[in-house]
Amino acid sequence: MTEAILLSPDVEGLPTGTSQKLPLSMAGIIGSASQLVELFRVVDHVAPAECPVLVTGERGTGTELVARAVHNHSARAEGPLVVVNCANFRQESLELELFGHAHGQGKNTGPKAPRVGRIQAAQGGTLFLDEVSEMSAGLQVKLLRVLQYKEFSPIGDAQVWGADVRLVTASQQDLRVAVRAGKFREDLYDHLSAVRLTMPPLRERFSDFDLLVNHFFQAACERLGRADLIGISDTAMDLLDAHRWPGNVRELESTLERAALLALGPEIEASDVAACLGSTQTAPRSSYRDPFEPEIASHNIDLHNAVELYESKLIQDALERTGWNKKHAAQLLGINRSTLVEMLRRKRIVRAA
């Protein structure tokens, strides 16, 4: 079995056991792959403690699910769970977001009310910092003080506040590599990784794949009102099974929702799946061939023109399948409606009279 759980010394002796009963912390989580079950057994064990937890995993694997499980099964479950994605902010904005400001923020606009930061908002609960690797060196120092001394100061305030928070962090990047490269403080990493858990990628949860496909298909049909869809064809399943899923569970969920919206019925067909996977499509094990895939002739081709034609064909197909509803067509294509409108204008695609 691929090692998916990395334990700190204080929990290395945790017995794995052979019981078929799933961990309590897996409530509401779809799957029973051994890597996933063992990970959440550790969550059950460490959640009641106050130690920091570092969750690693590829994008789309569900690292936030682990953070929520840790919070929900801890003594802080009645307190707030505050989530911050560090990659969504510029460093100056991230500092303000985390630590708050004693007198608000703004120049030449007069006095403002104090702004509460996320650390203060998480008092008595859990603070989950996603993509913690995106923090600047200066912010890493301030976060280290929060961990070491359980205190912080809002921007513009010399007063020291207590930080009664449990910290859970996540990173797609290997922080050990970042430490060796001098991009992440080693002492901060040591504090954050008291317990280190790794969410397994979808490709390592092969026993869960059919279960997840069925769950997301049923959920998509319910959300979209597609009671007419009765299932997924065998050739469509071949395509789903052969795809590499770099976006993991999140990509699978969005693909099935778009396919359910696209399908004419009564089943989701291979062409529906192929249109959703687009350029990331992986050749299936069956003999099915993507009908949109252009063949390369023996002579030279104009790559730019071929891509333009392929793009136009996908757009045209999405519009036809949705009755030229631009909002729904954009959802199928995974783009914003405004982007689709601009592409229609540039390509001069109009609805036939």
C-alpha positions as a LaTeX table, in Angstrom:
\begin{tabular}{lrrr}
\hline
Residue & $x$ (\AA) & $y$ (\AA) & $z$ (\AA) \\
\hline
Met1 & 0.00 & 0.00 & 0.00 \\
Thr2 & 1.30 & 3.44 & $-0.87$ \\
Glu3 & 2.13 & 5.33 & 2.31 \\
Ala4 & $-0.51$ & 8.02 & 2.58 \\
Ile5 & $-0.23$ & 8.90 & 6.26 \\
Leu6 & 2.85 & 10.38 & 7.88 \\
Leu7 & 2.66 & 10.39 & 11.66 \\
Ser8 & 4.54 & 12.41 & 14.21 \\
Pro9 & 6.42 & 10.54 & 16.97 \\
Asp10 & 3.58 & 11.03 & 19.46 \\
Val11 & 1.15 & 8.98 & 17.37 \\
Glu12 & 3.42 & 6.54 & 15.58 \\
Gly13 & 2.30 & 3.74 & 17.86 \\
Leu14 & $-1.34$ & 4.04 & 16.84 \\
Pro15 & $-2.62$ & 0.55 & 15.94 \\
Thr16 & $-4.14$ & 0.23 & 12.49 \\
Gly17 & $-6.60$ & $-2.52$ & 13.44 \\
Thr18 & $-8.67$ & $-4.66$ & 11.11 \\
Ser19 & $-12.19$ & $-3.58$ & 11.99 \\
Gln20 & $-14.49$ & $-2.80$ & 9.09 \\
Lys21 & $-16.14$ & 0.00 & 11.07 \\
Leu22 & $-15.30$ & 3.35 & 9.49 \\
Pro23 & $-13.79$ & 6.12 & 11.62 \\
Leu24 & $-16.27$ & 8.55 & 13.16 \\
Ser25 & $-14.51$ & 11.45 & 11.46 \\
Met26 & $-15.45$ & 10.05 & 8.02 \\
Ala27 & $-19.13$ & 10.90 & 8.49 \\
Gly28 & $-20.40$ & 12.35 & 5.20 \\
Ile29 & $-17.20$ & 11.48 & 3.29 \\
Ile30 & $-17.63$ & 9.17 & 0.28 \\
Gly31 & $-15.13$ & 6.32 & 0.12 \\
Ser32 & $-13.72$ & 3.29 & 1.89 \\
Ala33 & $-10.25$ & 2.95 & 0.29 \\
Ser34 & $-7.74$ & 1.68 & 2.82 \\
Gln35 & $-5.55$ & 4.82 & 2.56 \\
Leu36 & $-8.54$ & 7.04 & 3.28 \\
Val37 & $-9.83$ & 4.93 & 6.16 \\
Glu38 & $-6.44$ & 4.80 & 7.87 \\
Leu39 & $-5.99$ & 8.54 & 7.48 \\
Phe40 & $-9.26$ & 9.24 & 9.25 \\
Arg41 & $-8.43$ & 6.73 & 11.98 \\
Val42 & $-5.51$ & 9.04 & 12.75 \\
Val43 & $-7.87$ & 12.04 & 12.63 \\
Asp44 & $-10.05$ & 10.34 & 15.28 \\
His45 & $-6.93$ & 9.89 & 17.42 \\
Val46 & $-5.42$ & 13.38 & 17.13 \\
Ala47 & $-8.55$ & 15.55 & 16.87 \\
Pro48 & $-9.05$ & 15.83 & 20.66 \\
Ala49 & $-5.48$ & 17.10 & 21.09 \\
Glu50 & $-4.48$ & 20.75 & 20.73 \\
Cys51 & $-1.45$ & 20.11 & 18.50 \\
Pro52 & $-1.23$ & 21.73 & 15.05 \\
Val53 & $-2.01$ & 19.54 & 12.03 \\
Leu54 & $-0.47$ & 19.86 & 8.56 \\
Val55 & $-2.52$ & 18.38 & 5.70 \\
Thr56 & $-0.87$ & 17.79 & 2.35 \\
Gly57 & $-2.40$ & 16.63 & $-0.90$ \\
Glu58 & $-2.81$ & 17.44 & $-4.56$ \\
Arg59 & $-5.37$ & 20.02 & $-5.67$ \\
Gly60 & $-8.91$ & 18.72 & $-5.58$ \\
Thr61 & $-8.25$ & 15.87 & $-3.14$ \\
Gly62 & $-10.26$ & 17.44 & $-0.33$ \\
Thr63 & $-7.70$ & 18.65 & 2.20 \\
Glu64 & $-10.33$ & 20.95 & 3.71 \\
Leu65 & $-12.41$ & 17.86 & 4.55 \\
Val66 & $-9.59$ & 16.74 & 6.84 \\
Ala67 & $-9.43$ & 20.15 & 8.50 \\
Arg68 & $-13.19$ & 20.12 & 9.10 \\
Ala69 & $-13.02$ & 16.58 & 10.49 \\
Val70 & $-10.25$ & 17.60 & 12.92 \\
His71 & $-12.32$ & 20.57 & 14.08 \\
Asn72 & $-15.64$ & 18.69 & 14.34 \\
His73 & $-14.14$ & 15.93 & 16.50 \\
Ser74 & $-12.16$ & 18.19 & 18.80 \\
Ala75 & $-13.03$ & 19.91 & 22.07 \\
Arg76 & $-13.35$ & 23.08 & 19.98 \\
Ala77 & $-16.23$ & 21.76 & 17.84 \\
Glu78 & $-18.67$ & 24.27 & 19.36 \\
Gly79 & $-16.31$ & 27.12 & 18.45 \\
Pro80 & $-15.81$ & 28.65 & 15.00 \\
Leu81 & $-13.91$ & 27.09 & 12.12 \\
Val82 & $-12.34$ & 29.94 & 10.17 \\
Val83 & $-10.94$ & 29.17 & 6.71 \\
Val84 & $-8.37$ & 31.30 & 4.88 \\
Asn85 & $-6.79$ & 30.44 & 1.52 \\
Cys86 & $-3.44$ & 32.22 & 1.61 \\
Ala87 & $-3.10$ & 32.04 & $-2.18$ \\
Asn88 & $-6.14$ & 34.29 & $-2.64$ \\
Phe89 & $-4.50$ & 37.38 & $-1.14$ \\
Arg90 & $-1.58$ & 39.67 & $-1.77$ \\
Gln91 & 0.80 & 39.55 & 1.18 \\
Glu92 & $-0.24$ & 42.97 & 2.55 \\
Ser93 & $-3.91$ & 41.97 & 2.29 \\
Leu94 & $-3.21$ & 38.58 & 3.85 \\
Glu95 & $-1.57$ & 40.20 & 6.87 \\
Leu96 & $-4.60$ & 42.44 & 7.32 \\
Glu97 & $-6.93$ & 39.48 & 6.83 \\
Leu98 & $-5.20$ & 37.40 & 9.49 \\
Phe99 & $-4.25$ & 39.97 & 12.13 \\
Gly100 & $-6.84$ & 42.69 & 11.61 \\
His101 & $-6.26$ & 46.40 & 12.08 \\
Ala102 & $-6.62$ & 48.45 & 15.24 \\
His103 & $-8.12$ & 51.45 & 13.45 \\
Gly104 & $-9.43$ & 50.07 & 10.19 \\
Gln105 & $-7.53$ & 50.72 & 7.00 \\
Gly106 & $-7.39$ & 53.59 & 4.54 \\
Lys107 & $-5.51$ & 56.82 & 3.84 \\
Asn108 & $-6.96$ & 60.30 & 4.24 \\
Thr109 & $-10.42$ & 58.91 & 4.86 \\
Gly110 & $-10.75$ & 59.75 & 8.53 \\
Pro111 & $-11.00$ & 57.34 & 11.45 \\
Lys112 & $-12.43$ & 53.88 & 10.83 \\
Ala113 & $-13.75$ & 51.17 & 13.07 \\
Pro114 & $-11.24$ & 48.46 & 14.00 \\
Arg115 & $-11.15$ & 45.50 & 11.63 \\
Val116 & $-11.32$ & 42.05 & 13.20 \\
Gly117 & $-8.76$ & 39.63 & 11.79 \\
Arg118 & $-9.31$ & 35.93 & 11.18 \\
Ile119 & $-7.14$ & 34.93 & 14.17 \\
Gln120 & $-9.39$ & 36.89 & 16.50 \\
Ala121 & $-12.49$ & 35.57 & 14.72 \\
Ala122 & $-11.29$ & 32.01 & 15.36 \\
Gln123 & $-10.94$ & 32.47 & 19.14 \\
Gly124 & $-12.05$ & 29.31 & 20.92 \\
Gly125 & $-12.08$ & 27.39 & 17.64 \\
Thr126 & $-9.90$ & 26.34 & 14.73 \\
Leu127 & $-8.06$ & 28.41 & 12.13 \\
Phe128 & $-7.48$ & 26.57 & 8.84 \\
Leu129 & $-4.82$ & 28.14 & 6.62 \\
Asp130 & $-4.91$ & 26.61 & 3.14 \\
Glu131 & $-1.87$ & 27.01 & 0.84 \\
Val132 & 0.27 & 28.15 & 3.77 \\
Ser133 & 3.34 & 27.83 & 1.50 \\
Glu134 & 2.27 & 31.12 & $-0.14$ \\
Met135 & 3.09 & 33.14 & 2.98 \\
Ser136 & 5.92 & 35.67 & 2.77 \\
Ala137 & 8.94 & 35.41 & 5.07 \\
Gly138 & 7.64 & 38.30 & 7.20 \\
Leu139 & 4.25 & 36.69 & 7.70 \\
Gln140 & 5.89 & 33.38 & 8.55 \\
Val141 & 7.67 & 35.10 & 11.45 \\
Lys142 & 4.38 & 36.53 & 12.76 \\
Leu143 & 2.63 & 33.17 & 12.44 \\
Leu144 & 5.49 & 31.49 & 14.30 \\
Arg145 & 4.91 & 33.85 & 17.23 \\
Val146 & 1.23 & 32.91 & 17.28 \\
Leu147 & 2.25 & 29.25 & 17.57 \\
Gln148 & 5.06 & 29.70 & 20.07 \\
Tyr149 & 3.53 & 32.23 & 22.45 \\
Lys150 & $-0.20$ & 32.01 & 21.65 \\
Glu151 & $-0.39$ & 35.75 & 21.11 \\
Phe152 & $-0.65$ & 38.36 & 18.35 \\
Ser153 & $-1.09$ & 42.07 & 17.80 \\
Pro154 & $-3.43$ & 43.67 & 15.25 \\
Ile155 & $-1.77$ & 45.99 & 12.74 \\
Gly156 & $-1.32$ & 49.44 & 14.22 \\
Asp157 & $-1.75$ & 48.24 & 17.81 \\
Ala158 & 0.99 & 47.65 & 20.38 \\
Gln159 & $-1.40$ & 45.73 & 22.60 \\
Val160 & $-0.84$ & 41.97 & 22.75 \\
Trp161 & $-3.90$ & 39.74 & 22.35 \\
Gly162 & $-4.17$ & 36.11 & 23.34 \\
Ala163 & $-4.54$ & 33.62 & 20.47 \\
Asp164 & $-6.79$ & 30.85 & 21.70 \\
Val165 & $-6.87$ & 28.97 & 18.39 \\
Arg166 & $-5.95$ & 25.54 & 17.12 \\
Leu167 & $-4.06$ & 25.78 & 13.83 \\
Val168 & $-4.61$ & 23.41 & 10.91 \\
Thr169 & $-2.70$ & 24.15 & 7.71 \\
Ala170 & $-2.59$ & 22.67 & 4.23 \\
Ser171 & $-0.24$ & 22.83 & 1.27 \\
Gln172 & $-0.09$ & 21.32 & $-2.20$ \\
Gln173 & 3.65 & 21.92 & $-2.18$ \\
Asp174 & 6.00 & 19.76 & $-0.13$ \\
Leu175 & 7.06 & 22.17 & 2.61 \\
Arg176 & 10.18 & 20.10 & 3.28 \\
Val177 & 11.36 & 20.98 & $-0.23$ \\
Ala178 & 10.47 & 24.64 & 0.40 \\
Val179 & 12.51 & 24.54 & 3.63 \\
Arg180 & 15.55 & 23.14 & 1.81 \\
Ala181 & 15.16 & 25.84 & $-0.86$ \\
Gly182 & 15.10 & 28.57 & 1.80 \\
Lys183 & 11.52 & 29.57 & 0.96 \\
Phe184 & 9.91 & 28.38 & 4.19 \\
Arg185 & 11.17 & 28.67 & 7.75 \\
Glu186 & 12.33 & 25.37 & 9.22 \\
Asp187 & 11.26 & 26.30 & 12.75 \\
Leu188 & 7.77 & 27.20 & 11.52 \\
Tyr189 & 7.55 & 23.94 & 9.60 \\
Asp190 & 8.53 & 22.00 & 12.73 \\
His191 & 5.68 & 23.63 & 14.66 \\
Leu192 & 3.08 & 23.20 & 11.91 \\
Ser193 & 3.87 & 19.54 & 11.26 \\
Ala194 & 3.36 & 18.17 & 14.78 \\
Val195 & 0.95 & 15.83 & 12.98 \\
Arg196 & 1.26 & 15.48 & 9.21 \\
Leu197 & $-1.48$ & 13.83 & 7.16 \\
Thr198 & $-1.62$ & 13.29 & 3.40 \\
Met199 & $-4.92$ & 13.09 & 1.51 \\
Pro200 & $-4.54$ & 10.39 & $-1.18$ \\
Pro201 & $-5.08$ & 11.35 & $-4.84$ \\
Leu202 & $-7.99$ & 9.84 & $-6.74$ \\
Arg203 & $-5.70$ & 7.54 & $-8.73$ \\
Glu204 & $-4.77$ & 5.79 & $-5.47$ \\
Arg205 & $-8.41$ & 5.39 & $-4.46$ \\
Phe206 & $-9.31$ & 3.06 & $-7.33$ \\
Ser207 & $-11.68$ & 1.03 & $-5.13$ \\
Asp208 & $-13.73$ & 4.20 & $-4.53$ \\
Phe209 & $-13.99$ & 5.31 & $-8.16$ \\
Asp210 & $-17.32$ & 3.68 & $-9.14$ \\
Leu211 & $-18.83$ & 4.75 & $-5.80$ \\
Leu212 & $-17.79$ & 8.37 & $-6.38$ \\
Val213 & $-19.01$ & 8.36 & $-10.00$ \\
Asn214 & $-22.42$ & 7.09 & $-8.94$ \\
His215 & $-22.65$ & 9.57 & $-6.06$ \\
Phe216 & $-21.73$ & 12.60 & $-8.18$ \\
Phe217 & $-24.00$ & 11.44 & $-11.03$ \\
Gln218 & $-27.01$ & 11.14 & $-8.71$ \\
Ala219 & $-26.21$ & 14.48 & $-7.04$ \\
Ala220 & $-25.84$ & 16.25 & $-10.41$ \\
Cys221 & $-29.14$ & 14.84 & $-11.69$ \\
Glu222 & $-30.89$ & 16.06 & $-8.56$ \\
Arg223 & $-29.39$ & 19.56 & $-8.73$ \\
Leu224 & $-30.09$ & 19.93 & $-12.45$ \\
Gly225 & $-33.53$ & 18.35 & $-12.40$ \\
Arg226 & $-32.44$ & 15.60 & $-14.83$ \\
Ala227 & $-34.81$ & 12.86 & $-13.70$ \\
Asp228 & $-34.78$ & 11.60 & $-17.31$ \\
Leu229 & $-31.16$ & 10.39 & $-17.03$ \\
Ile230 & $-30.97$ & 6.74 & $-16.00$ \\
Gly231 & $-27.23$ & 6.18 & $-15.96$ \\
Ile232 & $-23.85$ & 6.33 & $-17.70$ \\
Ser233 & $-23.09$ & 4.27 & $-20.81$ \\
Asp234 & $-20.29$ & 1.70 & $-20.86$ \\
Thr235 & $-18.23$ & 3.72 & $-23.36$ \\
Ala236 & $-18.63$ & 6.84 & $-21.21$ \\
Met237 & $-17.41$ & 4.86 & $-18.21$ \\
Asp238 & $-14.41$ & 3.74 & $-20.28$ \\
Leu239 & $-13.47$ & 7.38 & $-20.80$ \\
Leu240 & $-13.96$ & 8.25 & $-17.14$ \\
Asp241 & $-11.94$ & 5.24 & $-16.04$ \\
Ala242 & $-9.05$ & 6.02 & $-18.41$ \\
His243 & $-8.70$ & 9.71 & $-17.56$ \\
Arg244 & $-5.77$ & 10.64 & $-15.30$ \\
Trp245 & $-7.82$ & 13.08 & $-13.14$ \\
Pro246 & $-5.11$ & 15.64 & $-12.32$ \\
Gly247 & $-7.81$ & 17.66 & $-10.55$ \\
Asn248 & $-8.80$ & 14.61 & $-8.47$ \\
Val249 & $-12.23$ & 14.33 & $-6.84$ \\
Arg250 & $-13.12$ & 17.96 & $-7.53$ \\
Glu251 & $-12.48$ & 17.49 & $-11.25$ \\
Leu252 & $-14.55$ & 14.28 & $-11.30$ \\
Glu253 & $-17.47$ & 16.04 & $-9.62$ \\
Ser254 & $-17.44$ & 19.01 & $-12.03$ \\
Thr255 & $-17.05$ & 16.72 & $-15.06$ \\
Leu256 & $-20.10$ & 14.64 & $-14.13$ \\
Glu257 & $-22.18$ & 17.75 & $-13.45$ \\
Arg258 & $-21.32$ & 19.23 & $-16.84$ \\
Ala259 & $-21.89$ & 15.88 & $-18.57$ \\
Ala260 & $-25.31$ & 15.57 & $-16.91$ \\
Leu261 & $-26.21$ & 19.05 & $-18.15$ \\
Leu262 & $-24.92$ & 18.27 & $-21.64$ \\
Ala263 & $-26.46$ & 14.80 & $-22.13$ \\
Leu264 & $-29.49$ & 14.38 & $-24.34$ \\
Gly265 & $-30.35$ & 11.15 & $-22.49$ \\
Pro266 & $-31.39$ & 8.65 & $-21.47$ \\
Glu267 & $-27.73$ & 8.01 & $-20.53$ \\
Ile268 & $-24.59$ & 10.10 & $-20.36$ \\
Glu269 & $-22.70$ & 9.10 & $-23.51$ \\
Ala270 & $-19.01$ & 9.03 & $-24.36$ \\
Ser271 & $-19.33$ & 12.17 & $-26.49$ \\
Asp272 & $-20.76$ & 14.05 & $-23.48$ \\
Val273 & $-17.79$ & 13.05 & $-21.32$ \\
Ala274 & $-15.30$ & 13.80 & $-24.10$ \\
Ala275 & $-16.69$ & 17.29 & $-24.56$ \\
Cys276 & $-16.33$ & 17.97 & $-20.83$ \\
Leu277 & $-12.79$ & 16.63 & $-20.53$ \\
Gly278 & $-11.69$ & 18.63 & $-23.58$ \\
Ser279 & $-7.96$ & 18.83 & $-24.27$ \\
Thr280 & $-7.08$ & 16.86 & $-21.11$ \\
Gln281 & $-8.80$ & 13.76 & $-22.50$ \\
Thr282 & $-6.82$ & 10.56 & $-22.14$ \\
Ala283 & $-7.18$ & 7.78 & $-24.69$ \\
Pro284 & $-9.38$ & 5.04 & $-23.19$ \\
Arg285 & $-8.58$ & 1.36 & $-23.13$ \\
Ser286 & $-11.51$ & 0.64 & $-25.42$ \\
Ser287 & $-11.57$ & 1.31 & $-29.14$ \\
Tyr288 & $-13.68$ & 4.46 & $-28.69$ \\
Arg289 & $-12.33$ & 7.54 & $-30.44$ \\
Asp290 & $-13.25$ & 11.09 & $-29.43$ \\
Pro291 & $-15.41$ & 12.40 & $-32.30$ \\
Phe292 & $-14.03$ & 15.91 & $-31.77$ \\
Glu293 & $-10.37$ & 14.81 & $-31.96$ \\
Pro294 & $-8.78$ & 16.02 & $-35.23$ \\
Glu295 & $-6.66$ & 13.56 & $-37.15$ \\
Ile296 & $-3.14$ & 14.60 & $-38.14$ \\
Ala297 & $-2.65$ & 14.01 & $-41.83$ \\
Ser298 & 0.64 & 12.97 & $-43.40$ \\
His299 & 1.17 & 16.52 & $-44.67$ \\
Asn300 & 1.86 & 19.64 & $-42.63$ \\
Ile301 & $-1.03$ & 21.26 & $-40.76$ \\
Asp302 & $-1.69$ & 24.77 & $-39.49$ \\
Leu303 & $-1.76$ & 24.15 & $-35.71$ \\
His304 & $-3.30$ & 27.52 & $-34.86$ \\
Asn305 & $-6.09$ & 27.04 & $-37.39$ \\
Ala306 & $-6.73$ & 23.47 & $-36.19$ \\
Val307 & $-7.07$ & 24.65 & $-32.59$ \\
Glu308 & $-9.42$ & 27.46 & $-33.65$ \\
Leu309 & $-11.62$ & 25.01 & $-35.57$ \\
Tyr310 & $-11.69$ & 22.56 & $-32.67$ \\
Glu311 & $-12.59$ & 25.36 & $-30.23$ \\
Ser312 & $-15.34$ & 26.65 & $-32.53$ \\
Lys313 & $-16.79$ & 23.16 & $-32.89$ \\
Leu314 & $-16.97$ & 22.67 & $-29.13$ \\
Ile315 & $-18.64$ & 26.08 & $-28.69$ \\
Gln316 & $-21.13$ & 25.38 & $-31.47$ \\
Asp317 & $-21.96$ & 21.97 & $-30.02$ \\
Ala318 & $-22.47$ & 23.37 & $-26.50$ \\
Leu319 & $-24.79$ & 26.06 & $-27.85$ \\
Glu320 & $-26.82$ & 23.59 & $-29.89$ \\
Arg321 & $-27.19$ & 21.20 & $-26.96$ \\
Thr322 & $-28.41$ & 23.98 & $-24.66$ \\
Gly323 & $-30.74$ & 25.61 & $-27.16$ \\
Trp324 & $-28.34$ & 28.56 & $-27.44$ \\
Asn325 & $-28.64$ & 29.34 & $-23.75$ \\
Lys326 & $-25.31$ & 31.13 & $-23.32$ \\
Lys327 & $-25.23$ & 30.73 & $-19.53$ \\
His328 & $-25.68$ & 26.95 & $-19.71$ \\
Ala329 & $-23.34$ & 26.62 & $-22.68$ \\
Ala330 & $-20.63$ & 28.50 & $-20.75$ \\
Gln331 & $-21.11$ & 26.11 & $-17.81$ \\
Leu332 & $-20.59$ & 23.15 & $-20.14$ \\
Leu333 & $-17.41$ & 24.69 & $-21.48$ \\
Gly334 & $-16.11$ & 25.63 & $-18.03$ \\
Ile335 & $-15.85$ & 29.34 & $-18.82$ \\
Asn336 & $-17.63$ & 32.54 & $-17.81$ \\
Arg337 & $-20.63$ & 33.68 & $-19.83$ \\
Ser338 & $-18.88$ & 36.96 & $-20.63$ \\
Thr339 & $-15.91$ & 35.00 & $-22.01$ \\
Leu340 & $-18.24$ & 32.97 & $-24.23$ \\
Val341 & $-19.95$ & 36.10 & $-25.53$ \\
Glu342 & $-16.57$ & 37.62 & $-26.42$ \\
Met343 & $-15.51$ & 34.41 & $-28.20$ \\
Leu344 & $-18.74$ & 34.38 & $-30.21$ \\
Arg345 & $-18.10$ & 37.96 & $-31.25$ \\
Arg346 & $-14.48$ & 37.28 & $-32.19$ \\
Lys347 & $-15.28$ & 34.07 & $-34.07$ \\
Arg348 & $-18.44$ & 35.58 & $-35.61$ \\
Ile349 & $-20.51$ & 32.61 & $-34.56$ \\
Val350 & $-24.22$ & 33.33 & $-34.89$ \\
Arg351 & $-27.32$ & 31.21 & $-34.57$ \\
Ala352 & $-28.67$ & 29.94 & $-37.84$ \\
Ala353 & $-31.99$ & 31.42 & $-38.82$ \\
\hline
\end{tabular}
